[in-house]
Amino acid sequence: MTTKTMLSTFRKAIETYGMIKSGDKIAVGLSGGKDSVTMLTLFAELKKFYPKEFSIAAINIDMGLECDETERENLFSYVKSLGVPLYVEKTDIGKILFEERKESNPCSLCSKMRRGALCSVAERIGATSLALGHHADDVIETLFLSTFYESRISTFPPVTEFEDKKLTIIRPLVFTEEKNVRAFAKDLPIMHNPCPADKHTQRQYVKELIAGIKK
């Protein structure tokens, strides 16, 4: 999967929903997974020629979970090679979820806590936008999750604006399919997910269900 092909759907989402304004400082939520590393890479490429001037910074939320230190070092070195400032925020999110609350389906609460931490850092560094790496498959999976587990037809919007904050959340991968992200990220420095609940969540069930329906 070429950078040019990936930039096509990336830029289409940005321009369709007006995600970038001149002078924006975009904080990129960098978990280290394929989605966020792909997003950071595409922003770094887009910045070279996009007609509206903007800057980017990466924010990594350390959840306090044990991870591969070599993978972490490789990721951070890659961010540095792109010339992108990196902010690492240490938290106890992992401890709260798995030791104190002992959550069996932690995804929803984890997402809210990580997003809260990301927003706090983004506001602190003066960012105007926070970019999250949700792709097209995530849009559909979230629709199914809301329907099955919350009894409502809902998914996240491409752009979220807060009345009480000067920060806008953007999701520039919403037109990009996960299979394309996976193909593009195969040579990027990815960190494997250290979450104890990985592959054993409601989202994973929905992902497998949709795969079955496609077949």
N, C-alpha and C positions, 0 to 999 in steps of 0.2 A: 504494500500500500504506500503510494508516494505522498510526499509532503504536499504537492500541488493538489492531489485529489482530496486529501484531508482538509486542506485550507478552503476548498470549495464549499463544503457544507458548513464549516466553521464560520466562514465569513458570511455565508447566506443567513445563518441564524442571527449573527451580530447585526446585520443590516436590516433584516426583517423586523426585528424587535428593538432597534435603536439602542443597542447595548453599550456602545462607546460614544462618548462625547469628547470634543477637543479639550485637552488638558486633564483628562481623567487619570487617576492613579488607581490601578486595578490590583487588588490583593488576590492572589491565586491560592486557593486552599490546596495544599500539597500533602496528601496522605502518604504518597510514595507508591500508590497503586497505579495500574496501567492508565486509568482514566485521567487522574490528576497530572501525571507526568506527561501524557500526551497533550493535555490542555496547555500546560506551561510551555512545552516545546512549540506548539502552534502559535501561542501568543508572542513568543520570542521571534518567530519567523514573520508573523503579521506586522509586528512593530517596525520591521525594516522598510515596508513600503506602504503601509496604510495611510490614506490621505489625512486622517485625523490623528494628531499627535497625542500619544498617551504613554504612561510609564507603567511598569509592572514590578511587583514584589511577591515573594513566595512566603506563605505561612505554613509551618508544620506544627501540628498539635501532637506533642508527645503524651500519649495516654497512660504511660507508666507500665505498659506491657512489655514483656521480654521480646526483643526482636534481634535479627541478624545484624550485628554491628558493621560487618563488612558491606552489606547491602546499604545500610544507612550512610556510611562514608562515601560509597560510590554515588549514591543519590545526591548528597550534599556537594560533592565535587562536580557533578554534572550541572547542578544549579549555578555554581560559581563559574563554570565554563561558559554558560549562557550570558554571564554578566548581570544576573538577577540577584538583588539583595534577598537574603533569607532570614526569616525570623522564626525561632523555635520556641514554642510555649510549652513548658512542662506542666502537666496536670495529673490529677488522681482519678481521672474518669474510669480507667480500667479497674482500679481498686474499688471504686464506688459501685460499679455495675456487677462485678463478679465476686467480690469478697463481702461487701456490706449488704447489697440488695439481693445478690445471688439471682440475677435476672436470667430466665430461661429463653426469653425472646427480647434481647436487649436493643435491637436495631433502632426502633423508634426513639427511645430515650437517649441512646448513644448519639444518634444523629442530632437531636436537639442540643445535647450538651456540647458536642464538638462544634456545632454551628454557633452556639453562644460564645465559646472560646475564640473561634475564628473572628466573629464580629467584634469582640472586645479588642483583639490585637489589631484588626483592620482599622478600627476607629482611632486607636492609639497612634498608629503610624500615619494617620491622615489620608487613608484611602477613601476614594469616592465610591468604589464598587468592590464587591467580594464575588469572585468567580468560583463556582462549584462545578465539579466534573460529571454531572448527570448527563447521560447520553439518551438516545432515542428509546432504547430498550428499557431504561429506567422509567421513562414516562409511562410506558404501557404496564410495566410491573407494578408501579405505584397505583395505577388505576385499579388493577386487580386486587391489590392489597387493601385499598380503601373499601372496595366493594365487599370483599369477603370478611374482613376483620373489623370494619368500622361502620358497615351498613350505609355507605354513602358513595356516590359516584364523584370521585375527585382525584386530581393529581396535581403536581406542582406546576406553577407557571414558569415560562422562560425568564421572566423578569419580576422581581418582587421589590416593591418600594415600601419603606417604613415611614409612617407619619412622625414617629418620635426619634428617628435617626436620620443622619445625613448620608446613610449608606444604602446602596442598592445591591441586591443579590442578582447576579446574572448567571445563566447556564448556557454557554455558547456551543455545547456539544449536543443540544437537543435534536438536531437534524442528523446526527452521526450515529450509525448503527454500531453496536458493541463489537460485532465481528471485524469491522474496519479498524476500530480502536485497538483490538487485540493484535491484528496483523501489523499495524503501524508501530505498536509498542514492543514488538518482540526483540528489538535490538537496543531498547532503552534501559537504563538502570532502574529496574523495578524492585520495590521492597515487597516481600510476601506478607500477606495479611497475618498479623500476630494474634488476632482475636480468637479466643477459645471457642466462640460460637460459630466461627466461619464454616459455611456449608451445612449448617444445622439450624437454619432460621426460616421464618415464614417467607421471607423474600426468596430464599433458595427454593422452597417448595413451589412458589409461584413461577419462578424462572424455569423449573423443570416441567411444570404443568404447561406453560406456553410452548416450550420446545416440543412437548408431546402433541399438542394441538397442531403445530406447524407440520409435523410428520403426517 
